[in-house]
Amino acid sequence: MSHIVHVAVQTPAHSAVGDLLSYRSDEELTPGTLVRVPLGKREMLGVVWDQPASAEPIPEGIELRGIAGVLEGIAPLSQDWRRLVAFAAHYYQRSVGEIAVSALPPHLRDMTPEQLARRLAPPKAAKTKATNPKSRNQKAQAETIEETTVAVAEVVATTATISLVALSAEQALVFEQIEQQSGPFLLYGSTGSGKTEVYLRAVQAVLDANPQAQALVMVPEINLTPQLEERFVARFTPQYGKDAVVSMHSGMTNPQRLKSWLAAHTGRARIVLGTRMAIFASVPQLALIVVDEEHDASYKQQEGARYSARDLALWRGRAVGAKVILGSATPSLESWHASTPEVGRYLRLNMPSRIGSASLPRVRMVDMTQQPKRAVFSPPLLDAITERVKRGEQSLILLNRRGFAPVLFCADCSWKSDCPHCSAHQVFHKGDRTLRCHHCGFTQRVPFACPSCGNPDIMPLGKGTEQLQEELERLLRNVQRPDGNPARVGRIDADTTKAKGSLEQQLAQVHAGDVDVLVGTQMVAKGHDFRRITLVAAVQPDSALYSSDYRAPERLFCLLMQAAGRAGRDAQYVTAQDSHPEMWIQSHDAQNAVYAALRKHDYPAFAKQQLQERLDAGMPPYAFQAIVRADARTQEAAQAFLLAATQVARDANLPYLDEVFIYPPSPWPCSVWPMWSAPRCCWKPPTAAPCCAF
């Protein structure tokens, strides 16, 4: 007897193929089962889905194609997971199959049933022929339950006593509220206030309460995962076993991602650490979700199926009854607004003080209009860095732009190193003499002369971390450390951490004191616990202010506040050195409201001022916005499509259309050039139309 099954398949984008495709199966399959199905001339992975409420009968004379194979040994994906995928597909306007299949490990998508059977086979049975290769989902589920029960019994029998650090009064109060309330929670804690310890205690509580419970802990950046994983492994491995903590992020190999996914899916992994992709992990016994640095824009997927992992975490927690903790020293304005007493969607928990006697660094402003022209480092800042090196302390220099220079420029014909495949510029990397597009990845060698006019004198414009490191090495070449050795300048960005293990190695050098001055992008400005850094400097932060994005002030404030939090975290070290932690900011707009709030470390005042501006301008969180973006080979074609779409929306006479404001189509804004460095730019004040000439 044949059965009709509905399968979610990753169909071609913008095709007329529906969300679910119907296939024939010789036996009834449980929803959530992973199968291989034919689609055209290809064979791909699919997920058996629930019967659609509006399913139409198959017309007479049409013969359905059959299921190519079932991926045995993997229990069906839970109904809660399928609900999450269905919601994300509906809300973010993508097909169910696209979300479902892309949420599965890449290694699993390409596996045949035979390959998966070999992958799951025990090592001892690898050379013997399976006695029952046709075992189905019921057997897989029974084996999974049996393995989990045995693992839990072994863990209980070998539970080790873990000595916990004493909580501060603020930490204890926050943890008590998390225990007693249902949430969701917004944990607003100053940098260095001990938010991670609260996360650890919250995870410990849910795991102790239920022997099958699981927790999902999310971080915005891949480079933060190893550091957090180390703390979680040290805390929970003695009690729950070596497989209790797994990671999920794109920096892992495909086999590693599959192994972590299987551990979470079967329940062997009690704690899953990951970036935004981990929100779709199959965690059947989910009891707690932690979103660390919840304000970070990295939680938004910007390519393919776009989604916000933070928002999906809140939805998923509510759907399965799991507690959700959003943590940050600089919460997003949307979350801050939602935690106000007037709105009350989140319960705000406050931890304003640092652990111990550590204090927040003093913020010092340098007005670059009063400094020597073209100076990268002002004399006062250079003196402060030199003094720290001589005392054996460390400094962090922040510039959120990697490479040597943002662009190459020809003064004769105004040629620029534009990317031929997208609208961005190619960044000049001096180390390997290449031009790289940081948006689409296109790379080419630096030309010997201007490709347009042949002028050999093409020059770099702007500064990158590579150039900053070179400049600091020149300026500090005669400065000595307390041991008599010359000052050492290090750099951590996406270019220096490409090789596997290079990030961990460089961070270890910083922690060991082998680096005196660290130059880095935002990847070192948040989450890291540097114990010897007592000075942080932002050398060119102004360019982030002059963006067409209304969130620019908020994002700059968050970045600088997080960077300032890297200074003076170890109260004992600061006291022993008789040092005073500082945050230096070099700016051409020193009176800006962002810097005024930063000098006082007053996020609530900054948030209040920004929310009032948003309210007056009718911007989120007081209004909803959606963007329709068109990509085409020419600007005219894209603009014509958007104009036609606008007219269709008006002609459709949709309900409440009179309450919707439709902005006219506009080219993608140019935010590459700071207003003082562009030689020929159509930059205008932010109130005018965005710059698009470049």
C-alpha positions as CSV (number, residue, x, y, z in Angstrom):
1,M,0.0,0.0,0.0
2,S,1.4,3.4,-1.0
3,H,1.1,6.5,1.1
4,I,1.1,10.2,0.1
5,V,3.6,12.2,2.1
6,H,4.2,16.0,2.0
7,V,7.9,17.0,2.0
8,A,9.5,20.3,2.7
9,V,12.2,20.7,0.0
10,Q,14.6,23.6,-0.7
11,T,13.1,24.6,-4.0
12,P,14.8,27.1,-6.4
13,A,14.4,30.7,-5.2
14,H,11.6,32.7,-6.7
15,S,10.2,29.6,-8.4
16,A,6.5,28.9,-8.7
17,V,6.9,25.6,-6.8
18,G,4.9,25.5,-3.6
19,D,6.1,25.2,0.0
20,L,5.5,21.4,0.2
21,L,5.8,18.8,-2.5
22,S,3.8,15.5,-2.6
23,Y,5.6,12.2,-3.0
24,R,4.7,8.5,-2.8
25,S,6.0,6.3,0.0
26,D,5.6,2.5,0.4
27,E,5.1,3.0,4.1
28,E,3.7,5.7,6.4
29,L,6.3,8.1,7.6
30,T,6.2,10.2,10.7
31,P,6.3,14.0,10.3
32,G,9.8,15.2,10.9
33,T,11.5,12.3,9.2
34,L,14.5,13.1,7.0
35,V,14.2,11.7,3.5
36,R,15.9,11.9,0.1
37,V,13.6,12.9,-2.7
38,P,13.9,13.5,-6.4
39,L,13.4,17.0,-7.7
40,G,13.9,17.4,-11.5
41,K,17.1,15.6,-12.3
42,R,18.5,16.0,-8.8
43,E,18.1,14.2,-5.6
44,M,18.0,16.2,-2.4
45,L,17.3,16.2,1.3
46,G,13.8,16.9,2.5
47,V,11.7,16.8,5.7
48,V,8.4,15.0,5.9
49,W,5.9,17.6,7.0
50,D,2.5,17.6,8.6
51,Q,-0.6,17.2,6.4
52,P,-1.6,20.7,5.1
53,A,-5.0,21.8,6.2
54,S,-5.9,22.9,2.7
55,A,-4.4,19.9,0.8
56,E,-6.2,19.1,-2.4
57,P,-6.6,15.6,-3.7
58,I,-4.2,14.4,-6.4
59,P,-5.9,14.7,-9.8
60,E,-6.7,11.6,-11.8
61,G,-4.0,10.3,-14.1
62,I,-1.1,12.0,-12.2
63,E,1.5,9.6,-10.8
64,L,3.6,10.8,-7.9
65,R,7.3,10.2,-7.8
66,G,8.5,8.0,-5.0
67,I,10.7,8.7,-2.0
68,A,14.3,7.9,-2.9
69,G,15.3,6.8,0.6
70,V,14.8,7.4,4.4
71,L,17.7,8.6,6.6
72,E,17.5,5.9,9.2
73,G,19.0,6.2,12.6
74,I,17.9,9.9,13.1
75,A,14.7,10.4,15.1
76,P,12.1,12.6,13.5
77,L,12.4,16.3,14.1
78,S,10.0,17.4,16.8
79,Q,6.7,19.2,16.3
80,D,8.1,22.3,18.2
81,W,11.0,22.5,15.7
82,R,8.6,22.3,12.8
83,R,6.5,25.1,14.3
84,L,9.5,27.3,14.6
85,V,10.5,26.7,11.0
86,A,6.9,27.3,9.8
87,F,6.6,30.6,11.7
88,A,10.0,31.8,10.5
89,A,9.1,31.0,6.9
90,H,5.8,32.8,7.1
91,Y,7.1,35.8,9.0
92,Y,10.2,36.4,6.9
93,Q,8.4,35.5,3.6
94,R,10.5,32.4,2.6
95,S,9.5,28.9,1.7
96,V,9.2,26.3,4.5
97,G,11.6,24.0,2.7
98,E,14.3,26.8,2.4
99,I,14.2,27.4,6.1
100,A,14.0,23.8,7.1
101,V,16.8,22.4,4.9
102,S,19.1,25.4,5.5
103,A,18.7,24.9,9.3
104,L,20.1,21.3,9.0
105,P,23.9,20.6,9.0
106,P,25.4,21.0,5.5
107,H,27.1,17.5,5.8
108,L,23.7,16.0,6.4
109,R,22.1,17.6,3.3
110,D,24.5,15.7,1.0
111,M,24.4,12.3,2.7
112,T,22.6,9.3,1.2
113,P,21.0,6.8,3.6
114,E,23.9,4.5,3.1
115,Q,26.5,7.1,4.0
116,L,24.5,8.1,7.1
117,A,24.3,4.5,8.2
118,R,28.1,4.2,8.0
119,R,28.5,7.5,9.8
120,L,26.3,6.4,12.7
121,A,27.6,2.8,12.9
122,P,29.7,2.0,16.0
123,P,33.4,1.6,15.3
124,K,33.4,-2.1,16.3
125,A,30.5,-2.9,13.9
126,A,32.0,-1.0,11.0
127,K,33.4,-4.1,9.3
128,T,30.3,-6.3,9.9
129,K,27.2,-6.3,7.8
130,A,24.2,-4.8,9.5
131,T,21.6,-7.4,10.5
132,N,18.7,-5.2,10.0
133,P,19.4,-2.2,7.6
134,K,15.7,-1.5,7.2
135,S,15.1,-0.3,10.8
136,R,12.8,2.7,11.0
137,N,12.1,5.7,13.1
138,Q,10.4,3.8,16.0
139,K,13.6,1.9,16.6
140,A,15.7,5.0,16.3
141,Q,13.6,6.8,18.9
142,A,13.8,3.8,21.3
143,E,17.6,3.6,20.9
144,T,17.9,7.4,21.5
145,I,15.9,7.2,24.7
146,E,17.9,4.2,25.9
147,E,21.2,5.9,25.2
148,T,20.1,9.1,26.9
149,T,18.9,7.1,30.0
150,V,22.2,5.3,30.2
151,A,24.2,8.6,29.8
152,V,22.2,10.3,32.5
153,A,22.7,7.3,34.9
154,E,26.4,7.4,34.3
155,V,26.5,11.2,35.0
156,V,24.5,10.9,38.2
157,A,26.9,8.1,39.4
158,T,30.0,10.2,38.7
159,T,28.8,13.6,39.7
160,A,31.6,15.8,41.0
161,T,31.4,18.5,43.5
162,I,31.9,21.9,41.9
163,S,33.0,24.9,44.0
164,L,31.0,27.9,42.9
165,V,32.2,31.5,43.2
166,A,30.2,33.6,45.6
167,L,27.7,35.9,44.0
168,S,27.6,39.6,44.6
169,A,24.5,41.1,46.1
170,E,23.4,42.3,42.6
171,Q,24.0,38.9,41.0
172,A,22.2,37.1,43.8
173,L,19.1,39.4,43.5
174,V,19.0,38.9,39.7
175,F,19.4,35.2,39.9
176,E,16.6,35.0,42.5
177,Q,14.3,36.9,40.1
178,I,15.1,34.6,37.2
179,E,14.3,31.6,39.4
180,Q,10.9,33.1,40.6
181,Q,9.7,34.8,37.4
182,S,8.8,33.4,34.0
183,G,10.4,36.1,31.9
184,P,11.4,37.0,29.3
185,F,14.2,38.9,31.0
186,L,16.4,41.8,29.9
187,L,19.6,41.6,32.0
188,Y,21.1,45.1,31.9
189,G,24.5,44.7,33.4
190,S,27.6,46.9,33.2
191,T,30.7,45.6,31.5
192,G,32.5,43.5,34.1
193,S,29.4,43.1,36.3
194,G,29.4,39.3,36.1
195,K,26.6,38.5,33.6
196,T,28.3,35.3,32.5
197,E,28.2,33.9,36.1
198,V,24.5,34.6,36.1
199,Y,24.1,32.7,32.9
200,L,26.0,29.8,34.3
201,R,23.9,29.7,37.5
202,A,20.7,29.9,35.4
203,V,21.8,27.0,33.2
204,Q,22.8,25.0,36.3
205,A,19.4,25.5,37.8
206,V,17.4,24.2,34.8
207,L,19.7,21.2,34.3
208,D,19.4,20.3,38.0
209,A,15.6,20.6,37.9
210,N,15.1,18.2,35.0
211,P,17.6,15.4,34.1
212,Q,16.6,15.7,30.4
213,A,16.5,19.5,30.2
214,Q,18.7,21.4,27.6
215,A,19.9,25.0,27.4
216,L,20.8,27.1,24.4
217,V,23.4,29.9,24.9
218,M,23.9,32.3,21.9
219,V,26.7,34.8,21.3
220,P,27.0,37.2,18.4
221,E,30.5,36.5,17.2
222,I,32.3,33.3,16.3
223,N,35.4,34.5,18.1
224,L,33.6,34.7,21.4
225,T,32.5,31.1,21.3
226,P,35.8,29.4,22.3
227,Q,36.2,31.7,25.3
228,L,32.6,31.0,26.5
229,E,32.9,27.3,25.7
230,E,35.9,27.1,27.9
231,R,34.0,28.4,30.9
232,F,31.0,26.2,30.3
233,V,33.1,23.1,29.8
234,A,35.0,23.8,33.0
235,R,31.8,24.2,34.9
236,F,29.6,21.4,33.5
237,T,31.8,18.7,32.2
238,P,32.7,17.3,35.6
239,Q,29.1,16.9,36.5
240,Y,27.4,16.0,33.2
241,G,30.2,14.4,31.1
242,K,32.4,15.4,28.3
243,D,29.6,15.5,25.6
244,A,27.4,17.8,27.7
245,V,28.6,21.0,26.0
246,V,28.7,21.4,22.2
247,S,29.2,24.4,19.9
248,M,27.5,25.4,16.6
249,H,29.0,28.1,14.4
250,S,30.1,28.5,10.8
251,G,33.8,28.4,11.8
252,M,33.5,24.6,12.4
253,T,34.0,22.0,9.8
254,N,31.0,20.2,8.3
255,P,31.7,16.9,10.2
256,Q,32.1,18.9,13.4
257,R,28.8,20.7,12.9
258,L,27.0,17.4,12.1
259,K,28.4,15.8,15.3
260,S,27.2,18.7,17.5
261,W,23.8,18.7,15.8
262,L,23.3,15.0,16.4
263,A,24.4,15.4,20.1
264,A,21.8,18.1,20.6
265,H,19.1,16.3,18.6
266,T,19.5,13.1,20.6
267,G,19.7,14.9,23.9
268,R,23.3,13.8,24.7
269,A,24.3,17.5,24.7
270,R,22.8,19.4,27.6
271,I,24.1,22.8,26.6
272,V,24.4,24.2,23.0
273,L,26.6,27.2,22.5
274,G,26.4,29.0,19.1
275,T,25.9,32.0,17.0
276,R,22.7,33.0,15.2
277,M,22.5,29.8,13.2
278,A,22.1,27.8,16.5
279,I,18.5,29.2,17.0
280,F,17.3,26.6,14.5
281,A,19.2,23.7,16.2
282,S,17.1,20.7,17.1
283,V,17.0,20.9,20.9
284,P,14.0,18.8,21.9
285,Q,14.1,19.4,25.7
286,L,14.8,23.1,25.5
287,A,14.3,24.8,28.9
288,L,16.4,28.0,28.8
289,I,17.7,30.3,26.0
290,V,20.4,32.9,26.8
291,V,21.1,35.6,24.2
292,D,24.3,37.3,25.2
293,E,25.1,40.8,23.8
294,E,21.5,40.9,22.5
295,H,22.0,44.3,20.9
296,D,24.5,43.1,18.4
297,A,23.6,43.4,14.7
298,S,25.3,40.0,14.0
299,Y,22.1,38.3,15.3
300,K,20.5,39.4,12.0
301,Q,21.0,37.2,9.0
302,Q,21.5,39.5,6.0
303,E,21.8,37.1,3.1
304,G,19.5,34.4,1.8
305,A,16.7,33.8,4.3
306,R,16.9,36.9,6.4
307,Y,15.9,36.5,10.1
308,S,16.6,37.9,13.5
309,A,17.9,35.2,15.8
310,R,17.2,37.3,18.9
311,D,13.5,37.7,17.9
312,L,13.2,34.0,17.0
313,A,14.7,33.1,20.4
314,L,11.9,35.0,22.1
315,W,9.2,33.3,19.9
316,R,10.8,29.9,20.5
317,G,11.0,30.4,24.2
318,R,7.3,31.4,24.4
319,A,6.3,28.5,22.2
320,V,8.0,25.7,24.2
321,G,7.7,27.3,27.6
322,A,11.4,28.0,28.0
323,K,12.8,31.0,29.9
324,V,14.6,33.6,27.8
325,I,17.4,35.9,29.1
326,L,18.6,38.8,26.9
327,G,21.8,40.2,28.3
328,S,23.8,43.3,27.4
329,A,25.6,46.3,28.9
330,T,24.0,48.4,26.1
331,P,20.7,46.8,25.2
332,S,19.1,47.6,21.8
333,L,16.6,50.4,22.0
334,E,13.8,48.1,21.0
335,S,14.5,45.8,24.0
336,W,15.0,48.7,26.3
337,H,11.7,50.1,25.3
338,A,10.0,46.7,25.7
339,S,11.3,46.5,29.3
340,T,9.9,49.9,30.4
341,P,7.1,49.7,32.9
342,E,4.7,51.3,30.4
343,V,5.2,48.4,27.9
344,G,6.2,45.6,30.3
345,R,7.0,42.9,27.7
346,Y,10.3,42.1,29.3
347,L,11.3,42.1,33.0
348,R,14.4,44.3,33.3
349,L,17.1,43.1,35.7
350,N,19.8,45.6,36.7
351,M,23.4,45.0,37.6
352,P,25.1,48.4,37.4
353,S,28.2,47.7,39.4
354,R,31.4,45.9,38.4
355,I,32.6,42.9,40.4
356,G,34.8,43.7,43.3
357,S,36.2,47.3,43.6
358,A,36.8,47.8,39.9
359,S,35.4,51.0,38.4
360,L,34.5,52.0,34.9
361,P,37.3,53.8,33.0
362,R,37.4,57.5,32.7
363,V,36.5,58.8,29.2
364,R,38.8,61.4,27.7
365,M,37.9,63.3,24.6
366,V,40.5,64.6,22.1
367,D,39.3,67.3,19.7
368,M,41.1,66.5,16.5
369,T,40.4,69.9,15.1
370,Q,42.9,71.2,17.6
371,Q,45.5,68.6,16.8
372,P,48.2,68.6,14.0
373,K,46.7,68.0,10.6
374,R,46.7,64.4,9.3
375,A,47.8,63.1,12.7
376,V,46.6,59.5,13.2
377,F,47.4,59.6,16.9
378,S,47.2,62.8,18.8
379,P,50.3,63.7,20.9
380,P,48.4,63.3,24.3
381,L,47.1,59.9,23.3
382,L,50.6,58.8,22.1
383,D,52.1,59.9,25.4
384,A,49.4,58.0,27.3
385,I,50.1,54.8,25.3
386,T,53.9,55.2,25.8
387,E,53.4,55.6,29.6
388,R,51.4,52.4,29.8
389,V,54.0,50.4,27.8
390,K,56.8,51.6,30.1
391,R,54.8,50.5,33.2
392,G,54.1,47.0,31.7
393,E,50.4,47.6,31.1
394,Q,48.5,47.0,27.9
395,S,46.5,49.2,25.5
396,L,43.7,48.5,23.0
397,I,43.4,50.6,19.9
398,L,40.0,50.3,18.2
399,L,39.4,50.9,14.5
400,N,36.5,49.1,12.9
401,R,38.0,48.8,9.5
402,R,40.4,46.1,8.5
403,G,43.0,46.3,5.7
404,F,45.5,49.0,5.1
405,A,43.2,51.6,3.4
406,P,39.5,51.5,2.5
407,V,40.2,52.5,-1.1
408,L,42.9,53.3,-3.7
409,F,42.5,56.6,-5.6
410,C,44.0,58.2,-8.6
411,A,44.2,62.0,-8.3
412,D,44.5,62.5,-12.1
413,C,41.3,60.8,-13.3
414,S,39.5,60.2,-10.0
415,W,39.6,56.4,-10.5
416,K,38.7,54.4,-7.4
417,S,39.2,50.7,-6.6
418,D,35.6,49.9,-7.1
419,C,34.5,46.2,-7.0
420,P,33.4,45.0,-10.4
421,H,30.8,42.7,-8.9
422,C,29.0,44.9,-6.4
423,S,28.6,48.6,-5.4
424,A,31.3,48.5,-2.7
425,H,35.0,49.5,-2.9
426,Q,37.9,47.1,-2.8
427,V,40.0,47.5,0.3
428,F,43.8,47.8,-0.1
429,H,45.7,45.1,1.8
430,K,49.4,46.0,1.9
431,G,50.6,42.7,3.4
432,D,49.9,40.6,0.3
433,R,49.4,43.5,-2.2
434,T,45.8,42.7,-2.9
435,L,42.5,44.5,-3.4
436,R,39.6,42.7,-1.6
437,C,35.9,43.4,-1.5
438,H,34.7,42.7,2.0
439,H,31.1,42.4,0.8
440,C,31.2,39.8,-2.0
441,G,34.8,38.5,-1.5
442,F,36.2,39.3,-4.9
443,T,40.0,39.6,-4.8
444,Q,42.7,40.8,-7.3
445,R,46.2,42.0,-7.3
446,V,47.0,45.7,-6.8
447,P,47.6,47.3,-10.3
448,F,51.0,48.8,-11.0
449,A,49.3,51.9,-12.4
450,C,45.8,53.4,-12.7
451,P,43.7,51.1,-14.9
452,S,41.9,54.2,-16.3
453,C,44.7,56.7,-17.2
454,G,47.9,54.9,-16.5
455,N,49.1,57.2,-13.7
456,P,51.6,55.2,-11.6
457,D,51.0,57.4,-8.6
458,I,47.8,55.9,-7.1
459,M,47.5,56.4,-3.4
460,P,45.6,54.9,-0.5
461,L,42.9,56.9,1.2
462,G,41.7,56.4,4.8
463,K,43.1,54.2,7.5
464,G,42.7,50.5,8.3
465,T,44.0,48.3,11.1
466,E,47.0,47.2,9.0
467,Q,48.1,50.8,8.6
468,L,47.5,51.6,12.2
469,Q,49.7,48.7,13.3
470,E,52.5,49.9,11.0
471,E,52.2,53.5,12.3
472,L,52.3,52.4,15.9
473,E,55.3,50.2,15.4
474,R,57.1,53.2,13.9
475,L,56.1,55.6,16.7
476,L,56.9,53.2,19.5
477,R,60.1,51.8,18.0
478,N,62.3,53.5,20.8
479,V,59.9,52.7,23.7
480,Q,61.0,50.0,26.1
481,R,59.0,47.7,28.4
482,P,60.0,47.3,32.0
483,D,62.1,44.3,31.1
484,G,64.1,46.4,28.6
485,N,62.6,44.8,25.5
486,P,61.1,47.0,22.8
487,A,57.3,47.5,22.7
488,R,55.3,44.9,20.9
489,V,52.3,45.8,18.7
490,G,49.8,43.1,17.8
491,R,46.7,43.1,15.5
492,I,43.6,41.0,15.7
493,D,41.0,41.2,12.9
494,A,39.4,39.0,10.3
495,D,42.6,39.0,8.2
496,T,45.0,37.8,11.0
497,T,42.6,35.1,12.3
498,K,41.9,33.1,9.1
499,A,44.0,30.1,10.0
500,K,42.5,27.5,12.3
501,G,43.5,28.2,15.9
502,S,45.1,31.5,15.1
503,L,42.6,33.5,17.1
504,E,43.0,31.4,20.2
505,Q,46.8,31.7,19.8
506,Q,46.8,35.5,19.5
507,L,44.4,35.9,22.4
508,A,46.6,33.7,24.5
509,Q,49.5,36.0,23.7
510,V,47.5,39.0,24.9
511,H,46.5,37.3,28.1
512,A,50.1,36.3,28.7
513,G,51.3,39.9,28.4
514,D,53.3,39.2,25.2
515,V,51.5,42.1,23.4
516,D,51.8,45.7,24.7
517,V,49.5,47.5,22.3
518,L,46.7,45.5,20.5
519,V,45.1,46.9,17.4
520,G,41.8,45.4,16.5
521,T,38.3,45.8,15.0
522,Q,35.0,45.2,16.9
523,M,35.8,41.5,17.2
524,V,38.0,42.4,20.2
525,A,35.8,45.1,21.6
526,K,33.2,43.0,23.3
527,G,33.0,39.9,25.4
528,H,36.7,39.4,26.0
529,D,38.1,39.5,29.6
530,F,41.5,41.1,29.1
531,R,43.0,41.5,32.6
532,R,46.0,43.8,31.9
533,I,44.4,46.3,29.5
534,T,44.1,49.7,31.3
535,L,43.7,52.0,28.2
536,V,41.3,51.8,25.3
537,A,41.4,54.3,22.4
538,A,39.0,54.8,19.5
539,V,41.0,56.7,16.9
540,Q,38.4,57.3,14.1
541,P,34.9,56.7,15.4
542,D,33.2,59.7,13.7
543,S,32.7,57.9,10.3
544,A,30.1,55.7,12.0
545,L,28.0,58.8,12.8
546,Y,27.5,59.9,9.2
547,S,25.5,57.0,8.0
548,S,22.0,57.1,6.4
549,D,21.0,54.5,8.9
550,Y,19.0,56.0,11.8
551,R,20.6,53.4,14.1
552,A,24.1,54.8,13.6
553,P,24.3,56.7,16.9
554,E,23.0,53.7,18.8
555,R,25.4,51.3,17.2
556,L,28.4,53.6,17.7
557,F,27.5,54.2,21.4
558,C,27.2,50.4,21.9
559,L,30.5,49.7,20.3
560,L,32.4,52.4,22.2
561,M,30.7,51.4,25.5
562,Q,31.6,47.8,25.0
563,A,35.2,48.7,24.0
564,A,35.5,50.9,27.1
565,G,34.5,47.8,29.2
566,R,37.8,46.1,28.2
567,A,39.8,48.5,30.4
568,G,40.4,48.0,34.1
569,R,38.4,44.7,34.5
570,D,40.8,43.3,37.1
571,A,40.6,45.5,40.2
572,Q,43.5,43.7,41.9
573,Y,45.8,44.3,38.9
574,V,44.8,48.0,38.6
575,T,45.4,48.5,42.4
576,A,48.8,46.8,42.3
577,Q,49.8,48.9,39.3
578,D,48.4,52.1,40.9
579,S,46.8,52.7,37.5
580,H,43.7,54.6,36.4
581,P,41.8,52.9,33.5
582,E,41.0,55.3,30.6
583,M,39.0,55.4,27.4
584,W,40.3,57.8,24.8
585,I,38.2,59.1,21.9
586,Q,39.6,61.1,19.1
587,S,36.9,63.0,17.3
588,H,36.2,65.9,14.9
589,D,32.8,66.3,16.6
590,A,33.7,66.2,20.3
591,Q,30.4,67.8,21.4
592,N,28.2,65.2,19.8
593,A,25.5,63.9,22.2
594,V,26.8,60.3,21.7
595,Y,30.1,61.2,23.3
596,A,28.5,63.3,26.0
597,A,26.5,60.3,27.2
598,L,29.5,58.1,26.9
599,R,31.7,60.3,29.1
600,K,29.2,59.6,31.9
601,H,28.7,55.9,31.1
602,D,25.0,56.9,31.2
603,Y,23.2,54.4,28.9
604,P,19.7,55.1,30.4
605,A,20.1,58.9,29.5
606,F,21.3,58.1,26.0
607,A,18.4,55.6,25.5
608,K,15.9,58.1,26.7
609,Q,17.2,60.8,24.3
610,Q,17.3,58.4,21.3
611,L,13.8,57.0,22.0
612,Q,12.4,60.5,22.1
613,E,14.0,61.2,18.7
614,R,12.5,58.0,17.4
615,L,9.1,58.9,18.7
616,D,9.2,62.3,17.1
617,A,10.3,60.9,13.8
618,G,7.9,58.0,13.8
619,M,10.7,55.4,13.8
620,P,10.9,51.9,15.4
621,P,10.1,50.9,18.0
622,Y,7.2,53.2,17.7
623,A,6.4,52.2,14.1
624,F,7.0,49.2,11.9
625,Q,9.2,49.3,8.8
626,A,9.7,46.8,6.0
627,I,12.1,47.1,3.0
628,V,11.6,45.8,-0.5
629,R,15.1,45.6,-2.1
630,A,15.7,44.9,-5.8
631,D,19.0,43.7,-7.3
632,A,19.6,44.2,-11.0
633,R,22.5,44.7,-13.5
634,T,21.5,48.3,-13.9
635,Q,20.1,50.9,-11.6
636,E,17.3,51.7,-14.1
637,A,16.0,48.2,-14.2
638,A,15.9,47.9,-10.4
639,Q,14.2,51.3,-10.0
640,A,11.6,50.5,-12.7
641,F,10.7,47.3,-10.9
642,L,10.3,49.1,-7.5
643,L,8.2,51.8,-9.1
644,A,5.9,49.1,-10.6
645,A,5.7,47.4,-7.3
646,T,4.7,50.6,-5.6
647,Q,2.0,51.2,-8.1
648,V,0.6,47.7,-7.7
649,A,0.4,48.2,-4.0
650,R,-1.6,51.4,-4.5
651,D,-3.9,50.0,-7.1
652,A,-4.7,46.9,-5.0
653,N,-6.5,49.1,-2.5
654,L,-5.2,47.0,0.4
655,P,-6.9,47.5,3.9
656,Y,-5.3,50.2,6.1
657,L,-3.2,51.4,3.2
658,D,-4.0,55.0,4.2
659,E,-2.0,54.4,7.4
660,V,1.1,53.1,5.5
661,F,3.7,55.5,4.1
662,I,5.4,54.2,1.0
663,Y,8.8,55.8,0.4
664,P,9.8,56.3,-3.2
665,P,12.6,54.0,-4.5
666,S,16.1,55.2,-3.9
667,P,19.6,53.9,-4.7
668,W,21.6,52.1,-2.0
669,P,23.2,54.7,0.2
670,C,26.9,55.4,0.2
671,S,28.4,55.2,3.7
672,V,32.0,54.5,2.7
673,W,33.4,58.1,2.7
674,P,33.7,60.2,5.9
675,M,32.8,63.7,5.1
676,W,36.3,65.1,5.7
677,S,38.3,62.5,3.7
678,A,36.4,62.2,0.4
679,P,38.2,64.1,-2.3
680,R,35.2,64.4,-4.6
681,C,32.0,63.3,-2.9
682,C,28.4,64.3,-3.1
683,W,28.0,64.0,0.7
684,K,25.2,66.1,2.1
685,P,23.9,66.5,5.7
686,P,22.0,63.5,7.0
687,T,18.7,65.4,6.5
688,A,19.2,65.5,2.8
689,A,19.1,62.7,0.2
690,P,21.7,60.0,0.7
691,C,24.9,60.1,-1.2
692,C,24.9,57.7,-4.1
693,A,27.6,58.9,-6.5
694,F,30.1,56.3,-5.2
